[in-house]
Amino acid sequence: MASAVAAGVGTALVLFAARLGYLAWKGRVTALEARGIVAADLAWVTCTAGVLILRPDVLTGAGQWLLGALGLFVLSLAELKGFALRRRARDVTVGMA
């Protein structure tokens, strides 16, 4: 069961990275695409918190710290992306974009 979950998470991360690579290659990201990326980041953080709260026994102490640190890092990236989206929306509203 654990290996199937790990394989699923790994596959999802590879697909997410491929999508991000495509968007970077495309050069222009729509607000909807950016919101989708933020939503994926927040889903990762939510799942991380769920594992740490509901199933901490599946990880070693070091694994718990690493997963928690990674979750905080992803949360900070999501906040920065959200900030950029809000700033972009504000700039478009006042005609700066």
DSSP file (Angstrom, degrees, kcal/mol; ACC not computed):
  #  RESIDUE AA STRUCTURE BP1 BP2  ACC     N-H-->O    O-->H-N    N-H-->O    O-->H-N    TCO  KAPPA ALPHA  PHI   PSI    X-CA   Y-CA   Z-CA
    1    1 A M     >        0   0    0      0, 0.0     4,-2.1     0, 0.0     5,-0.2   0.000 360.0 360.0 360.0 -46.6    0.0    0.0    0.0
    2    2 A A  H  >  +     0   0    0      1,-0.2     4,-2.5     2,-0.2     5,-0.2   0.886 360.0  51.3 -62.9 -38.5    2.7    2.5    0.9
    3    3 A S  H  > S+     0   0    0      1,-0.2     4,-2.3     2,-0.2    -1,-0.2   0.856 108.4  51.9 -68.5 -32.7    4.6    1.8   -2.3
    4    4 A A  H  > S+     0   0    0      2,-0.2     4,-2.2     1,-0.2    -1,-0.2   0.895 110.9  47.8 -67.9 -39.3    1.5    2.4   -4.3
    5    5 A V  H  X S+     0   0    0     -4,-2.1     4,-2.7     2,-0.2     5,-0.2   0.928 112.3  49.3 -65.4 -44.7    0.9    5.8   -2.5
    6    6 A A  H  X S+     0   0    0     -4,-2.5     4,-2.7     1,-0.2    -2,-0.2   0.903 111.5  49.3 -61.4 -41.4    4.6    6.7   -3.1
    7    7 A A  H  X S+     0   0    0     -4,-2.3     4,-2.5     2,-0.2    -1,-0.2   0.899 111.9  49.0 -64.8 -40.4    4.3    5.8   -6.8
    8    8 A G  H  X S+     0   0    0     -4,-2.2     4,-2.4     2,-0.2    -2,-0.2   0.915 112.9  46.4 -65.3 -43.2    1.1    7.9   -7.1
    9    9 A V  H  X S+     0   0    0     -4,-2.7     4,-2.5     2,-0.2    -2,-0.2   0.920 113.0  50.3 -64.9 -43.4    2.6   10.9   -5.4
   10   10 A G  H  X S+     0   0    0     -4,-2.7     4,-2.1    -5,-0.2    -2,-0.2   0.913 111.1  48.3 -61.2 -43.3    5.7   10.6   -7.6
   11   11 A T  H  X S+     0   0    0     -4,-2.5     4,-2.5     1,-0.2    -1,-0.2   0.919 111.4  50.3 -62.7 -44.2    3.7   10.4  -10.8
   12   12 A A  H  X S+     0   0    0     -4,-2.4     4,-2.4     1,-0.2    -2,-0.2   0.897 110.7  49.4 -62.4 -40.1    1.6   13.4   -9.8
   13   13 A L  H  X S+     0   0    0     -4,-2.5     4,-2.6     2,-0.2    -1,-0.2   0.882 110.2  50.4 -67.4 -37.6    4.8   15.4   -9.0
   14   14 A V  H  X S+     0   0    0     -4,-2.1     4,-2.4     2,-0.2    -2,-0.2   0.925 112.6  46.7 -65.6 -43.6    6.3   14.5  -12.4
   15   15 A L  H  X S+     0   0    0     -4,-2.5     4,-2.3     2,-0.2    -2,-0.2   0.902 112.6  50.1 -64.0 -40.7    3.1   15.5  -14.2
   16   16 A F  H  X S+     0   0    0     -4,-2.4     4,-2.4     2,-0.2    -2,-0.2   0.922 111.6  48.1 -62.5 -44.5    3.0   18.8  -12.2
   17   17 A A  H  X S+     0   0    0     -4,-2.6     4,-2.5     2,-0.2    -2,-0.2   0.885 110.3  51.9 -64.4 -38.5    6.6   19.5  -13.0
   18   18 A A  H  X S+     0   0    0     -4,-2.4     4,-2.4     2,-0.2    -1,-0.2   0.908 110.0  49.3 -63.9 -41.2    6.0   18.8  -16.7
   19   19 A R  H  X S+     0   0    0     -4,-2.3     4,-2.5     2,-0.2    -2,-0.2   0.920 111.4  48.7 -63.9 -43.4    3.0   21.2  -16.7
   20   20 A L  H  X S+     0   0    0     -4,-2.4     4,-2.4     1,-0.2    -2,-0.2   0.902 110.8  51.5 -62.8 -40.2    5.2   23.9  -15.0
   21   21 A G  H  X S+     0   0    0     -4,-2.5     4,-2.4     2,-0.2    -2,-0.2   0.910 110.0  49.1 -62.5 -42.1    7.9   23.3  -17.6
   22   22 A Y  H  X S+     0   0    0     -4,-2.4     4,-2.6     2,-0.2    -2,-0.2   0.925 111.3  49.0 -62.2 -45.0    5.4   23.6  -20.4
   23   23 A L  H  X S+     0   0    0     -4,-2.5     4,-1.4     1,-0.2     5,-0.2   0.884 111.9  49.1 -64.1 -37.6    4.0   26.9  -19.0
   24   24 A A  H  < S+     0   0    0     -4,-2.4    -1,-0.2     2,-0.2    -2,-0.2   0.901 112.2  48.4 -67.0 -39.9    7.6   28.2  -18.6
   25   25 A W  H  < S+     0   0    0     -4,-2.4    -2,-0.2     1,-0.2    -1,-0.2   0.886 106.1  57.4 -65.4 -38.7    8.4   27.3  -22.1
   26   26 A K  H  < S-     0   0    0     -4,-2.6    -1,-0.2    -5,-0.2    -2,-0.2   0.843  97.9-146.4 -62.8 -33.8    5.2   28.9  -23.4
   27   27 A G     <  +     0   0    0     -4,-1.4     2,-0.4    -5,-0.2    -1,-0.1   0.163  68.9  71.0  92.5 -20.0    6.4   32.1  -21.8
   28   28 A R        -     0   0    0     -5,-0.2     2,-0.5     2,-0.0    -2,-0.0  -0.989  59.8-164.3-136.4 127.3    3.0   33.5  -20.8
   29   29 A V        -     0   0    0     -2,-0.4     2,-0.1    -3,-0.0    -6,-0.0  -0.930  16.5-135.8-112.7 128.2    0.8   32.2  -18.0
   30   30 A T     >  -     0   0    0     -2,-0.5     4,-2.4     1,-0.1     5,-0.2  -0.337  25.9-111.3 -75.3 163.7   -2.8   33.2  -17.7
   31   31 A A  H  > S+     0   0    0      1,-0.2     4,-2.4     2,-0.2     5,-0.2   0.873 119.4  54.2 -62.8 -36.6   -4.3   34.1  -14.4
   32   32 A L  H  > S+     0   0    0      2,-0.2     4,-1.9     1,-0.2    -1,-0.2   0.915 108.7  47.7 -64.9 -42.8   -6.4   30.9  -14.4
   33   33 A E  H  > S+     0   0    0      2,-0.2     4,-1.9     1,-0.2    -2,-0.2   0.910 111.9  50.5 -63.3 -41.8   -3.3   28.8  -14.9
   34   34 A A  H  X S+     0   0    0     -4,-2.4     4,-2.3     1,-0.2    -2,-0.2   0.896 108.8  51.4 -64.3 -39.9   -1.5   30.6  -12.1
   35   35 A R  H  X S+     0   0    0     -4,-2.4     4,-2.6     1,-0.2    -1,-0.2   0.876 107.4  54.1 -63.9 -36.1   -4.4   30.1   -9.8
   36   36 A G  H  X S+     0   0    0     -4,-1.9     4,-2.2     2,-0.2    -1,-0.2   0.885 107.9  49.4 -63.4 -39.2   -4.3   26.4  -10.7
   37   37 A I  H  X S+     0   0    0     -4,-1.9     4,-2.3     2,-0.2    -2,-0.2   0.920 111.7  48.3 -65.7 -43.8   -0.7   26.2   -9.7
   38   38 A V  H  X S+     0   0    0     -4,-2.3     4,-2.5     1,-0.2    -2,-0.2   0.914 110.9  51.5 -61.9 -42.6   -1.4   28.0   -6.4
   39   39 A A  H  X S+     0   0    0     -4,-2.6     4,-2.2     1,-0.2    -1,-0.2   0.896 108.9  50.5 -62.6 -39.6   -4.3   25.6   -5.8
   40   40 A A  H  X S+     0   0    0     -4,-2.2     4,-2.2     2,-0.2    -1,-0.2   0.903 110.1  50.5 -64.6 -40.5   -2.0   22.6   -6.4
   41   41 A D  H  X S+     0   0    0     -4,-2.3     4,-2.3     1,-0.2    -2,-0.2   0.926 111.3  47.8 -61.0 -44.7    0.5   24.0   -3.9
   42   42 A L  H  X S+     0   0    0     -4,-2.5     4,-2.4     1,-0.2    -2,-0.2   0.843 109.1  53.7 -67.8 -32.7   -2.2   24.5   -1.3
   43   43 A A  H  X S+     0   0    0     -4,-2.2     4,-2.6     2,-0.2    -1,-0.2   0.907 108.3  50.5 -65.6 -40.5   -3.4   20.9   -2.0
   44   44 A W  H  X S+     0   0    0     -4,-2.2     4,-2.6     2,-0.2    -2,-0.2   0.933 111.2  48.1 -60.6 -45.7    0.1   19.7   -1.3
   45   45 A V  H  X S+     0   0    0     -4,-2.3     4,-2.5     2,-0.2    -2,-0.2   0.902 111.5  50.4 -63.3 -41.0    0.3   21.6    1.9
   46   46 A T  H  X S+     0   0    0     -4,-2.4     4,-2.3     2,-0.2    -1,-0.2   0.921 112.2  46.3 -63.1 -44.5   -3.1   20.3    3.0
   47   47 A C  H  X S+     0   0    0     -4,-2.6     4,-2.4     2,-0.2    -2,-0.2   0.885 111.1  53.3 -65.6 -37.9   -2.1   16.7    2.3
   48   48 A T  H  X S+     0   0    0     -4,-2.6     4,-2.5     2,-0.2    -2,-0.2   0.942 110.3  46.5 -60.4 -47.7    1.2   17.2    4.1
   49   49 A A  H  X S+     0   0    0     -4,-2.5     4,-2.3     1,-0.2     5,-0.3   0.898 110.6  54.3 -61.8 -39.9   -0.6   18.5    7.2
   50   50 A G  H  X>S+     0   0    0     -4,-2.3     4,-3.1     2,-0.2     5,-0.6   0.914 109.9  45.7 -60.6 -44.0   -3.0   15.5    6.9
   51   51 A V  H  X5S+     0   0    0     -4,-2.4     4,-1.7     1,-0.2     7,-0.2   0.932 114.2  48.4 -64.6 -44.9   -0.1   13.0    6.9
   52   52 A L  H  <5S+     0   0    0     -4,-2.5    -2,-0.2    -5,-0.2    -1,-0.2   0.827 121.7  35.1 -66.9 -30.9    1.6   14.8    9.8
   53   53 A I  H  <5S+     0   0    0     -4,-2.3    -2,-0.2    -5,-0.2    -3,-0.2   0.905 128.9  29.9 -87.9 -46.9   -1.5   15.0   11.9
   54   54 A L  H  <5S+     0   0    0     -4,-3.1    -3,-0.2    -5,-0.3    -2,-0.2   0.811 133.9  20.5 -88.1 -31.3   -3.3   11.7   11.0
   55   55 A R    ><< +     0   0    0     -4,-1.7     3,-1.6    -5,-0.6    -1,-0.2  -0.300  63.7 143.0-136.0  52.6   -0.5    9.3   10.2
   56   56 A P  G >   +     0   0    0      0, 0.0     3,-1.4     0, 0.0    -1,-0.1   0.740  67.9  73.5 -65.9 -18.3    2.8   10.5   11.7
   57   57 A D  G 3  S+     0   0    0      1,-0.3    -5,-0.1    -3,-0.1    -2,-0.1   0.647  82.2  68.4 -69.5 -14.5    3.7    6.9   12.4
   58   58 A V  G <  S+     0   0    0     -3,-1.6     2,-0.3    -7,-0.2    -1,-0.3   0.578 100.2  56.0 -81.7  -6.8    4.4    6.2    8.8
   59   59 A L  S <  S-     0   0    0     -3,-1.4     2,-0.1    -4,-0.2     0, 0.0  -0.887  83.0-119.5-122.6 152.8    7.5    8.5    8.9
   60   60 A T     >  -     0   0    0     -2,-0.3     4,-2.4     1,-0.1     5,-0.2  -0.304  42.7 -97.6 -74.0 172.3   10.6    8.6   11.0
   61   61 A G  H  > S+     0   0    0      1,-0.2     4,-2.2     2,-0.2     5,-0.2   0.915 128.6  48.5 -58.2 -43.4   11.2   11.6   13.1
   62   62 A A  H  > S+     0   0    0      1,-0.2     4,-2.7     2,-0.2    -1,-0.2   0.889 109.8  52.7 -64.6 -38.6   13.6   13.0   10.4
   63   63 A G  H  > S+     0   0    0      2,-0.2     4,-2.8     1,-0.2     5,-0.2   0.887 107.7  51.1 -63.6 -39.1   10.9   12.3    7.8
   64   64 A Q  H  X S+     0   0    0     -4,-2.4     4,-2.5     2,-0.2    -2,-0.2   0.928 112.3  46.1 -63.5 -45.2    8.3   14.2    9.8
   65   65 A W  H  X S+     0   0    0     -4,-2.2     4,-2.7     2,-0.2    -2,-0.2   0.918 114.2  48.3 -63.5 -42.8   10.7   17.2   10.1
   66   66 A L  H  X S+     0   0    0     -4,-2.7     4,-2.6     2,-0.2    -2,-0.2   0.926 113.2  46.6 -64.2 -45.3   11.6   17.0    6.4
   67   67 A L  H  X S+     0   0    0     -4,-2.8     4,-2.5     2,-0.2    -1,-0.2   0.902 113.5  49.7 -64.3 -40.5    8.0   16.8    5.3
   68   68 A G  H  X S+     0   0    0     -4,-2.5     4,-2.2    -5,-0.2    -2,-0.2   0.919 111.9  47.4 -63.6 -43.3    7.0   19.6    7.6
   69   69 A A  H  X S+     0   0    0     -4,-2.7     4,-2.2     2,-0.2    -2,-0.2   0.905 112.6  49.4 -64.5 -41.4    9.8   21.8    6.3
   70   70 A L  H  X S+     0   0    0     -4,-2.6     4,-2.7     2,-0.2     5,-0.2   0.904 109.6  52.2 -63.9 -41.0    8.9   21.0    2.7
   71   71 A G  H  X S+     0   0    0     -4,-2.5     4,-2.3     1,-0.2    -2,-0.2   0.909 110.1  48.1 -61.1 -42.5    5.2   21.8    3.4
   72   72 A L  H  X S+     0   0    0     -4,-2.2     4,-2.2     2,-0.2    -1,-0.2   0.882 111.4  51.0 -65.7 -37.6    6.2   25.2    4.9
   73   73 A F  H  X S+     0   0    0     -4,-2.2     4,-2.1     2,-0.2    -2,-0.2   0.934 111.6  46.2 -64.2 -46.3    8.4   25.9    1.8
   74   74 A V  H  X S+     0   0    0     -4,-2.7     4,-2.5     1,-0.2    -2,-0.2   0.888 111.0  53.7 -64.5 -38.6    5.6   25.1   -0.6
   75   75 A L  H  X S+     0   0    0     -4,-2.3     4,-2.2    -5,-0.2    -1,-0.2   0.903 108.1  49.7 -61.9 -41.0    3.2   27.2    1.5
   76   76 A S  H  X S+     0   0    0     -4,-2.2     4,-2.2     2,-0.2    -2,-0.2   0.890 110.6  50.0 -66.5 -37.6    5.6   30.2    1.2
   77   77 A L  H  X S+     0   0    0     -4,-2.1     4,-2.5     2,-0.2    -2,-0.2   0.911 109.6  51.3 -64.4 -41.2    5.8   29.7   -2.5
   78   78 A A  H  X S+     0   0    0     -4,-2.5     4,-2.6     1,-0.2    -2,-0.2   0.903 109.9  49.9 -62.1 -40.6    2.0   29.6   -2.8
   79   79 A E  H  X S+     0   0    0     -4,-2.2     4,-2.6     2,-0.2    -1,-0.2   0.912 110.4  49.5 -65.5 -41.6    1.8   32.8   -0.8
   80   80 A L  H  X S+     0   0    0     -4,-2.2     4,-2.3     2,-0.2    -2,-0.2   0.906 112.2  47.9 -63.4 -40.8    4.3   34.5   -3.1
   81   81 A K  H  X S+     0   0    0     -4,-2.5     4,-2.2     2,-0.2    -2,-0.2   0.905 111.8  50.2 -65.6 -40.6    2.5   33.4   -6.2
   82   82 A G  H  X S+     0   0    0     -4,-2.6     4,-2.5     2,-0.2    -2,-0.2   0.901 109.5  51.3 -62.9 -40.8   -0.8   34.6   -4.7
   83   83 A F  H  X S+     0   0    0     -4,-2.6     4,-2.6     1,-0.2    -2,-0.2   0.922 109.7  49.7 -60.5 -44.6    0.8   37.9   -3.9
   84   84 A A  H  X S+     0   0    0     -4,-2.3     4,-2.5     1,-0.2    -2,-0.2   0.890 110.4  50.7 -63.1 -38.9    2.0   38.2   -7.5
   85   85 A L  H  X S+     0   0    0     -4,-2.2     4,-2.4     2,-0.2    -2,-0.2   0.922 111.6  47.3 -63.9 -43.9   -1.5   37.4   -8.8
   86   86 A R  H  X S+     0   0    0     -4,-2.5     4,-2.2     2,-0.2    -2,-0.2   0.904 113.5  48.1 -65.1 -39.7   -3.1   40.0   -6.5
   87   87 A R  H  X S+     0   0    0     -4,-2.6     4,-2.7     2,-0.2    -2,-0.2   0.906 111.1  50.7 -66.5 -40.9   -0.5   42.6   -7.6
   88   88 A R  H  X S+     0   0    0     -4,-2.5     4,-2.3     2,-0.2    -2,-0.2   0.917 110.5  49.2 -62.2 -43.2   -1.0   41.7  -11.3
   89   89 A A  H  X S+     0   0    0     -4,-2.4     4,-2.0     1,-0.2    -1,-0.2   0.907 112.2  48.6 -63.7 -40.9   -4.8   42.1  -10.9
   90   90 A R  H  X S+     0   0    0     -4,-2.2     4,-1.8     2,-0.2    -2,-0.2   0.923 111.3  49.5 -64.5 -43.9   -4.3   45.5   -9.2
   91   91 A D  H  <>S+     0   0    0     -4,-2.7     5,-3.5     1,-0.2     6,-0.7   0.874 110.8  49.6 -64.8 -37.6   -1.9   46.7  -11.9
   92   92 A V  H ><5S+     0   0    0     -4,-2.3     3,-0.9     3,-0.2    -1,-0.2   0.895 108.0  55.1 -66.0 -39.3   -4.3   45.7  -14.7
   93   93 A T  H 3<5S+     0   0    0     -4,-2.0    -2,-0.2     1,-0.3    -1,-0.2   0.877 112.9  40.5 -62.2 -38.6   -7.2   47.5  -12.9
   94   94 A V  T 3<5S-     0   0    0     -4,-1.8    -1,-0.3    -5,-0.1    -2,-0.2   0.369 119.4-108.2 -94.5   5.9   -5.2   50.7  -12.8
   95   95 A G  T < 5S+     0   0    0     -3,-0.9    -3,-0.2    -4,-0.4    -2,-0.1   0.756  81.6 123.2  82.6  25.9   -3.9   50.3  -16.3
   96   96 A M      <       0   0    0     -5,-3.5    -4,-0.2     1,-0.2    -5,-0.1   0.633 360.0 360.0 -94.0 -14.1   -0.2   49.5  -15.5
   97   97 A A              0   0    0     -6,-0.7    -1,-0.2    -9,-0.1    -5,-0.1   0.486 360.0 360.0 -86.3 360.0    0.1   46.2  -17.3
